[in-house]
Amino acid sequence: MKVLVIGNGAREHAIVWKLSQSPKVTKIYVAPGNAGTSLIAENVAINCTNIKSLLVFAKDKAIDLTFVGPEAPLAGGVVDVFTSAGLRIFGPCREASQLESSKVFTKELLLSNKIPTAYSRSFSSYEKACSYLSRLEMPVVVKADGLAGGKGVTVAQTYDQAMAALSDMMEAKIFGEAGENVVIEECMVGREMSFFAFTDGKTVAPLSAACDYKRIYDCDKGANTGGMGSYTPPAFFTPELKEEIMSRILLPVIKALADRGIIYKGVLYAGLMITAEGPKVMEFNARFGDPETQVLLPLLKTDLLEIVEATIEGRLDKLDIEMEDSCAVGVVLASGGYPAEYRKKLPINGLSDMPSDILVFHAGTVASEEGEVLTNGGRVLCLVSKGESIEAARDNVYKNINRISFEDCQYRRDIALFNGRELCH
């Protein structure tokens, strides 16, 4: 079977790595891919949002199945285009992808179906948003409505911070069209967690949960990023909590969409706050998370291709998804200056020195004409270790992390740090 994976990050490297383990897969193409995916698949120089060129390529190469990694092509309707052309593709359609691409749509869906979430108001007028904000007690959360690369959310502790976020989104338009509408919501208190499941629009098959770290610096200081590390499973992710999330959130939201004639097929990623009143939705993503995918897929025992095919064909109820009874921790190595300006094309040293029990997933990397691996993005690599405990996996990652180096490399030193409870997160 020939497979096309769309995307170029560490998430896509992990997906390619996992799909390559399936005995049914004979060839994998990645568009556009990175230096890591080129080692186990064939990279194709097509941007992930160039849907027309992706379709032409898939037809030309007689691709049997396409797997969409990032959110932008989903929001752009790549699934609708491929499906209309008679091609099999994994991911939700454009309408279903609104769970991620429009926070206004999602909030209305959640509130109208009494699915637990923070109280919020949506605004398309800057003046009205400012007026509403002036009447609120702090802290509040300000969100850009559309896709903003994981950076369009501000947890404002003060009125000035909230006003600055509003101005950046709606006046300065730092997120472009994504900030034309905003959501202002109450700031929930609790433990953050990402929960992942596959769904064919009828059956919801849970995968597992993970925790990620959005801020650039230790102890959750500094600017938001796409994610600086993650671990799975959280100690507080109990069978009872899993059942509550399924019954109160995931199953109801898939039904609510179906009631509107929207069939959601693919991965559903719920960003949750575990509050004193139970789990509440912070956001939904319409695809695998990054960097959570890098710690989840190494623990997946079931053939990923089998899950994908069952999802597309509407027979998830016939499949049991199995995970290893172990833990995983991933730490992101990022370019100096990220998430603001940073340099590219810096040589990466030590990739061949990593022990076999450390998985190295490439994100922002590119191979030079001489075959040297260079930096090519903000998040450069994600190093992952499995272990019998979170502590064991974490120790192994940090014990080996300095084997790899590039100029101005930065990473958090507190990923999955515990002392009876999580510190600084």
JOSULGI-V262056 format. One record per backbone hydrogen bond with DSSP energy under -1.0 kcal/mol. CO is the residue of the C=O (numbers start at 1). NH is the residue of the N-H. E is the energy in kcal/mol with one decimal. If there is no record, write none. Layout:
CO&NH&E / CO&NH&E
This chain:
1&26&-2.5 / 1&27&-1.5 / 2&64&-2.0 / 2&65&-1.4 / 3&29&-2.8 / 4&67&-3.0 / 5&31&-2.4 / 6&69&-2.0 / 7&33&-1.7 / 9&13&-1.9 / 10&14&-2.4 / 11&15&-2.2 / 12&16&-2.9 / 13&17&-2.6 / 14&18&-2.2 / 15&19&-2.9 / 16&20&-2.3 / 18&21&-1.3 / 19&22&-1.9 / 22&25&-1.3 / 27&3&-2.9 / 28&42&-2.5 / 29&5&-2.9 / 30&44&-2.9 / 31&7&-2.9 / 34&38&-1.7 / 36&39&-1.4 / 37&40&-1.3 / 37&41&-1.7 / 42&30&-2.3 / 44&46&-2.6 / 47&50&-1.8 / 49&51&-1.8 / 50&54&-2.2 / 51&55&-2.4 / 52&56&-2.1 / 53&57&-2.4 / 54&58&-2.6 / 55&59&-2.3 / 56&60&-2.6 / 57&61&-2.5 / 58&63&-2.5 / 65&4&-2.3 / 66&90&-3.2 / 67&6&-2.7 / 71&75&-2.6 / 72&76&-1.7 / 73&78&-2.6 / 74&77&-1.4 / 77&81&-2.2 / 78&82&-2.5 / 79&83&-2.6 / 80&84&-2.3 / 81&85&-1.2 / 82&87&-2.7 / 83&86&-1.7 / 88&66&-1.6 / 90&68&-1.8 / 93&97&-2.4 / 95&98&-1.2 / 96&99&-1.8 / 97&100&-2.2 / 97&101&-2.5 / 98&102&-2.0 / 102&106&-2.0 / 103&107&-2.6 / 104&108&-2.1 / 105&109&-2.2 / 106&110&-2.8 / 107&111&-2.8 / 108&112&-2.3 / 110&115&-2.6 / 111&114&-1.0 / 116&281&-2.8 / 119&186&-2.5 / 121&184&-2.8 / 123&182&-2.6 / 125&129&-2.1 / 126&130&-2.4 / 127&131&-2.3 / 128&132&-2.3 / 129&133&-2.5 / 130&134&-1.9 / 132&135&-1.4 / 133&136&-1.6 / 140&156&-2.4 / 141&185&-2.6 / 142&154&-2.7 / 143&183&-2.5 / 145&103&-2.3 / 148&151&-1.8 / 152&144&-2.6 / 154&142&-2.7 / 156&140&-1.8 / 158&162&-2.0 / 159&163&-2.6 / 160&164&-2.3 / 161&165&-2.1 / 162&166&-2.3 / 163&167&-2.6 / 164&168&-2.5 / 165&169&-2.3 / 166&170&-3.1 / 167&171&-1.8 / 167&172&-2.9 / 168&174&-2.4 / 173&176&-1.7 / 175&178&-1.5 / 176&179&-1.6 / 177&180&-1.8 / 178&146&-2.4 / 181&145&-2.5 / 182&123&-2.6 / 183&143&-2.7 / 184&121&-2.2 / 185&141&-2.7 / 191&274&-3.4 / 193&272&-3.3 / 194&210&-2.5 / 195&270&-2.8 / 196&207&-3.0 / 197&268&-3.1 / 198&205&-3.3 / 199&266&-2.5 / 203&200&-1.4 / 205&198&-2.8 / 208&196&-2.5 / 210&194&-3.3 / 211&231&-1.9 / 213&228&-3.7 / 214&225&-1.7 / 217&221&-1.0 / 221&217&-2.5 / 223&216&-1.8 / 228&332&-2.2 / 229&213&-1.9 / 230&330&-3.1 / 231&211&-2.3 / 232&328&-2.4 / 234&237&-1.6 / 236&238&-1.6 / 238&242&-2.5 / 239&243&-2.2 / 240&244&-2.0 / 241&245&-2.5 / 242&246&-2.2 / 243&247&-2.7 / 244&248&-2.5 / 245&249&-1.7 / 245&250&-2.1 / 246&251&-2.3 / 249&253&-2.2 / 250&254&-2.0 / 251&255&-2.0 / 252&256&-2.6 / 253&257&-2.1 / 254&258&-2.2 / 255&259&-2.6 / 257&260&-1.0 / 257&262&-2.7 / 258&261&-1.9 / 266&199&-2.4 / 268&197&-1.8 / 269&285&-2.9 / 270&195&-2.5 / 271&282&-3.4 / 271&283&-1.6 / 272&193&-2.2 / 273&275&-1.2 / 273&280&-2.2 / 274&191&-1.6 / 275&278&-1.4 / 278&275&-1.9 / 280&273&-2.7 / 283&271&-2.8 / 285&269&-2.4 / 289&293&-1.8 / 292&295&-1.4 / 292&296&-2.0 / 293&297&-2.4 / 296&299&-1.5 / 297&300&-1.3 / 299&324&-3.5 / 303&307&-1.6 / 304&308&-2.5 / 305&309&-2.6 / 306&310&-2.1 / 307&311&-2.1 / 308&312&-2.4 / 309&313&-2.4 / 310&315&-2.7 / 315&318&-1.6 / 316&319&-1.8 / 322&301&-2.4 / 322&302&-1.3 / 324&326&-1.6 / 327&387&-2.0 / 328&232&-2.3 / 329&385&-2.2 / 330&230&-2.1 / 331&383&-2.8 / 333&380&-2.5 / 333&381&-1.7 / 334&410&-2.4 / 335&338&-1.8 / 337&340&-2.4 / 346&375&-2.4 / 349&405&-2.2 / 350&353&-1.7 / 355&358&-1.7 / 359&384&-2.8 / 361&382&-2.4 / 363&365&-1.5 / 364&376&-3.1 / 366&374&-3.3 / 368&371&-1.8 / 372&368&-3.2 / 373&348&-2.4 / 374&366&-2.0 / 375&345&-2.9 / 378&335&-3.1 / 379&364&-2.0 / 380&363&-2.9 / 381&333&-2.6 / 382&361&-2.8 / 383&331&-2.5 / 384&359&-3.0 / 385&329&-2.3 / 387&327&-2.9 / 389&393&-2.2 / 390&394&-2.9 / 391&395&-2.7 / 392&396&-1.8 / 393&397&-1.9 / 394&398&-2.4 / 395&399&-1.9 / 396&400&-1.0 / 397&401&-1.1 / 400&403&-1.8 / 401&404&-1.2 / 405&349&-3.4 / 406&409&-1.8 / 410&334&-3.1 / 414&417&-1.7 / 417&423&-1.7 / 421&419&-2.1
